[in-house]
């Protein structure tokens, strides 16, 4: 289970005073207003950045970090992830899961091992699980009750039912 969860990705700088445009990867972009700090994953290290101000522009969150006052200070952060510790993550409801906990999960059917959950597509209606199947290649399975029978994050496995027409 991941100790840190991604809440956004820095897409570019914004202006010359050290602000960045963040593409939110959380369901609630407004939570940036409630966060005191985030961890910047540089690829080599994780650096704690204190959030000074937050505003919104189209689908982006404009973030200003305390002590970073120049475009030159944030140029290298483009494409880097912003993380929060799991204990600071949004609480989940029943039958809700963090995507980070689903990726890599063993997927089983009534017949046995089917494949590995490779990615999750977020669509308007419901999520779609991309499963790398041993015998069928890449299979897209809608995350609906008729298809997803059980998810066990502790055992890292998911049991599914393949509805007619999915293969």
N, C-alpha and C positions, 0 to 999 in steps of 0.2 A: 504494500500500500504506500502510495506517495506521501511523503511528509509535507511537501509544499505543493500548492495548487496554483495554476496560472490564472491571473485575473485580467491580463492584458498583454499586448505586444506594442512596443514603441514603433510607430510607423515612420515618423519624421520629426524634425524640429518644428517649432511654431514661433515665429518671430525671432528677435535677437537677444531676448532676455533670459534664455535658458528654459523656456517652456517646451514641452513635447506633446505631440499628438499621439494618443494611445488608442489602439483598436481594442475595445473591451472583449474579453473572451469569457465573461461571466454573464449570466442571464440578467443581472441587475446592475447596469452601468452606474446607477445612482449610488451604489455602495462606495464608490471612490470618495464621495463626500464624507463618509463615515470612517474611512481608513486613516489612521494616523501615519502609517508608513507602509512601505512595500519592500520586497527584496528584488534587486536588479540582478538577473542572471546574465553575467557577461560571457559565460562559457568557460571561464577559468575560475571565477569566484562568484559568490553571492554578496552583494553590497546592500546594506540597509539604507534606504533613502526616505527621509521624512517628507511627507506631503505638506506643502505650504498652502497651495490653493488648487481648486478644481473648478472647471467650467465645461460646458458641453457645446459641441459644434457638429451638426449633422450626426453621423454615426460615431463620431470620435469623442474622446474625453481629452480635454486640454489640461495637462498637469504641470504644476510648477513645484519643483523640489527645493526645500530649504538649503541655502548655501550654494546653489547652482544658479549663477546669474548671467551666464553668457552662452550664446549659441555654440561657442567652441567647446564648452564643458560637456555638452550633450550630443555633439555630432557623432561620436562613436557608439552611441546607444541605440542607433537605428536598427530595428529588427530584433532587439533583445526583449526577453520576456520579463514581465513583472509578476512576482509570486507573493503569496501570503502563506503563513504556516497553517496547517490543517485546522488547528484550534481557532484560528481567526476566520475560517471559511463560513459561508452562509450555511445555516442548518438546513438539512434536507427533510422533505416530507416523506411519507410512506411511498415506497416503490420509486424513489428518486435516488440517483447515484451520480457521483462525480465521474466525468468522462475518463479522467486519469485512472480511476479504479477499474474501469471496464476494459480498457485497451490491454491486450495481451491475455485476456481471459480465455480459458478452454471452453469451447462450445460443444455441447452434447445434444444428441437427439435420442429418441427411443431406441435406435439401433446402436448407439455408442458414440464414440468421438467423431465430431463432424469437422472441427477446425479451430482456428484462433480468431478472436475478434481483433481486427486490424485497425479500424477507425470508426468514428461515429459522424454521420451527416446530420446536421441540424436543419430540418425543413420546417415549413410553416405549420403543417398539421401534426407531425410526430417525427421523432428521430428515426434514422435508419442505420442499422448496424451493418458494417462492412465486414464480412467474415471470409477469411482466407481458408477455403475448404480443402481438405485432403484430396477429395475425389471430384469436386465440381468447380474448382478454381474460385474466383471471387464471387460471392453470393451476397445480395442485398436483402436484408430481412427487416421489415418494419418493426419498430419497438412498440408493439401493441400487445394487449393481453392474450389475444388469440395465438400469437407467435412466441412470445417470451413467457415461458412457464415458470421459471425460477432463476433468480440471480443470487449467488452466494459469494460475496466479496471476500469472506474469510478463507474459503476454499479455492477462490479464484476460478470459479466455473459458472457457466450459464447453461440452463436446459431450455431448448427451443423446440417448437413444432413447426415444421415446414409446411405451410399451406400450399394447396394446389396452385401451380403456376409460378412458384418462386424459383424453381430450378430450370 
